[in-house]
């Protein structure tokens, strides 16, 4: 049913009557720093992104995705960046 969300780890699906809420997170894979290209898995923090999906049975579908904010490990770079999920976010 949620095949478009395959890059995510689905945590919970709640039927709220008029809408369906899907809670998901990104996998714990390392992400690439957009500035220097180094891999990072060092988490600086988390935040939630809200995405609308295709309706199911005329009910809205809301996807809440927990995204990591990472710190680049490269000396001299040290940027923080949000991981990206192409095709989803």
Legacy VTK file of the C-alpha trace (Angstrom):
# vtk DataFile Version 3.0
C-alpha trace
ASCII
DATASET POLYDATA
POINTS 89 float
0.000 0.000 0.000
2.820 2.444 0.841
5.303 1.267 -1.795
6.384 4.866 -2.551
7.721 5.065 0.995
10.089 2.110 0.581
13.217 4.214 1.354
11.773 4.825 4.843
11.289 2.650 7.920
7.568 2.664 8.757
7.011 2.878 12.487
3.255 3.245 12.829
0.069 3.631 10.769
-2.925 5.168 12.543
-6.451 5.364 11.142
-7.950 8.589 12.494
-11.217 8.294 10.599
-10.985 11.148 8.096
-7.245 10.686 7.616
-4.545 8.067 7.850
-1.303 9.079 9.608
1.900 7.228 8.803
4.895 7.762 11.095
8.229 6.859 9.567
11.934 7.523 9.914
14.937 7.422 7.682
17.208 4.369 7.873
20.325 4.714 9.994
22.635 4.706 6.964
25.438 7.228 6.631
24.607 10.281 4.504
26.802 12.330 2.174
27.781 15.869 3.179
26.526 18.199 0.419
29.555 20.482 0.870
32.559 18.134 0.819
31.067 14.724 -0.053
32.236 12.929 3.121
30.049 10.235 4.678
28.582 11.044 8.071
26.528 9.120 10.582
27.087 11.570 13.442
23.667 12.824 14.514
23.323 16.452 15.592
19.555 16.282 16.104
16.196 15.220 14.705
13.146 16.977 13.349
9.838 16.023 11.759
8.778 16.686 8.171
5.161 16.385 7.074
4.341 15.060 3.628
0.942 14.493 1.996
0.483 11.228 0.115
-2.120 9.957 -2.340
-5.559 9.541 -0.673
-6.780 6.080 0.348
-10.552 5.462 0.083
-11.132 9.246 -0.174
-9.235 9.854 3.078
-6.187 12.073 3.376
-2.875 10.395 4.038
-0.305 12.313 6.070
3.228 10.993 6.381
5.276 12.242 9.339
8.952 11.547 8.715
11.648 11.874 11.378
14.747 13.191 9.614
18.240 13.365 11.089
20.405 16.468 11.094
23.988 15.288 10.713
27.414 16.827 11.319
30.140 16.459 8.716
33.191 14.723 10.242
35.700 16.392 7.899
38.074 18.771 9.611
37.592 22.231 8.196
34.092 21.456 6.874
32.027 20.635 10.003
28.747 21.669 8.343
25.436 20.384 9.638
22.948 19.132 7.077
19.620 17.328 6.839
19.621 13.956 5.208
17.662 13.770 1.967
15.288 11.041 0.796
15.013 11.353 -2.997
11.532 10.631 -4.276
9.952 11.088 -0.847
11.157 14.413 0.621
LINES 1 90
89 0 1 2 3 4 5 6 7 8 9 10 11 12 13 14 15 16 17 18 19 20 21 22 23 24 25 26 27 28 29 30 31 32 33 34 35 36 37 38 39 40 41 42 43 44 45 46 47 48 49 50 51 52 53 54 55 56 57 58 59 60 61 62 63 64 65 66 67 68 69 70 71 72 73 74 75 76 77 78 79 80 81 82 83 84 85 86 87 88
